[in-house]
Amino acid sequence: TYIQNTGVDYVKEDIFKVVSILPGEVISVSDDDIVGKTVKVRHSNNIISVYQSLGEVSVKEGSNIKQGEIIGTSGTNLINSDLNNHLHFELLLNNINVNPEKYYTKTIGEF
């Protein structure tokens, strides 16, 4: 079965802290056997960031978080088990997946 990857995977041997890219509201915290623990954060300008394959989650649904706040740690999942410890990161703009790497150098006003 082919499943399109709609984000970027960041891999490191050691577990690392995962932080929010922008301030926002945690709209979802879930745990799935296939993709692992996932946190979704809604930001201004119709932006949603998705942090998947988390080992631990340190935020709760409905909480407001700051840019740079720790939301959890890297981990594993079944769909990308060959990556071992990693973070799968997705970015949605107006509910459409975009390449996160094209937005790393932009300010929130440029989205």
N, C-alpha and C positions, 0 to 999 in steps of 0.2 A: 504494500500500500504506500502510495506517495502522499506525503503531507508537505505542503509548501511552508517554508520557514519565512515568517513575516517580521523577523527582528534580527538582532545581533546577539551572538553568544560571546561572552567574555569568560575565558578559561584561565584558571590559576591553580597550581597544585595545592596551595594552602587555602583554607577557608578565609574569605575576606568580607568586610562590612559592605553592605549595599545601602546607598543613601538616595534620598529623593532628589531628582534633578531640579525641581522647582517647588515653591510652596503650593499647597493644595489640600484637598479633602480626600481621605481614604474612602473610596466608594465600594471596595470589595476586598475581602480576604478569604481565600479558599484553599482547599487542599485536595488535590486530585491524584489518583494513583498513577496516571500517565505523565502529566506535566509537572507534578510536584506542587509545592506551596506557591501561591501567586498573590500579589498585592497589586491593585489598580488604584491609581491616584488621578483625580480630576483637577486640572489646573485651569487658570484663566485662558481666554482665547480658544476655547473648544479643544484643548489639548488633554489627552489621557496618556499617562505613562503606565506601562505594565512591566512588573518585575516577577519573573517566573523562575522556577527551579530553586526556590529559596530553601535553605536548611532550617532556619529559624525565622520567625516573624516577630517583630517587636512593636507593631502598631495595631490599632483596632479599627474596624470599620466605623465610619462616621467621625473619626478624629481628624482635626486639622493639623497639618505638619508643616514644618519649615523647609526651605531649600537646604540640602545638606544633612537633614535629620536622618539618623539611621532607621531604616525600615526593617532590616533583618540581616541575614548572612547568606552567602552563597551556599549552594547545595547540589543535589543531583535530581534527576528524574529518569523515568523509564524510556521516554521517547528519544532522548539524547544520551543514553547511558554510556556511550563511548567517550563522551566529553568529561566524564567524572565530575569533579567539583567545578561548577560554573554558574553564571547568571545568564538567563535568556531575557533580553530587554526589547520591548516593543514600544513604539510611539504611534499614537493615533491623532490625526488632525481632522476635525469635523467627522469623526467616526470612520475614517479611512486610514488604514495602515500606511505609514510612510517610512522611508529609510532614516532611522535615527541619526546616522552619521552625517547626513546632510544638514542637520539642525544644531549640531554641537557648538558651532561658533556664532549662532544667531542669538539675539536678545528676544525676550518674549514679545516685544512689539513687532518683530520681523516675521512672526509666524503667520 
